[in-house]
Amino acid sequence: MNATYGIQLRHPLPYDLVGTRLTLAAVGTAFEAAYGWRLLHGDRVVDQGFFQAGSMGLMEAFVHEESISFESTGPAMLQFFGDDPSGEHPPGQDLVEVPVILIPGMQGYRVHQVVAGDTLSKIAADYGSQWQHIAAANRIPNPDLIHVGQILKVPIPEDA
């Protein structure tokens, strides 16, 4: 777990899928109970925000959900941090970073066990998804190589 003195991030976990909503669950404290987050795809910020949770100076559990929008697909880094009133340590005190997988427009995912004859294209068509999103969600380097019995996360778009 990636934890610092002031923030212990509980969700998302490494390589969780992030779609139209970002849910942050943590135990923490921050200056004036202000927290920030941003999603980085490479060096580019694809979405970001700030919110208040809990009480200043008191370690408390909280959950915060944001509606988000981005176009990038694939590996990204979520940065979660407490506000830094001095401005000396951007993006903030107690920076926590966790790798996530971005799937634009995803409302959630279904689990599919690969059977004989399955391809990513066939699975995507069966669920109203895209094969590229399935490959990204499962960190499949070669989309032509899936195996009978393999368990796949199949991202489901909001409009499905």
Disulfide bonds with the S-S distance in Angstrom:
none
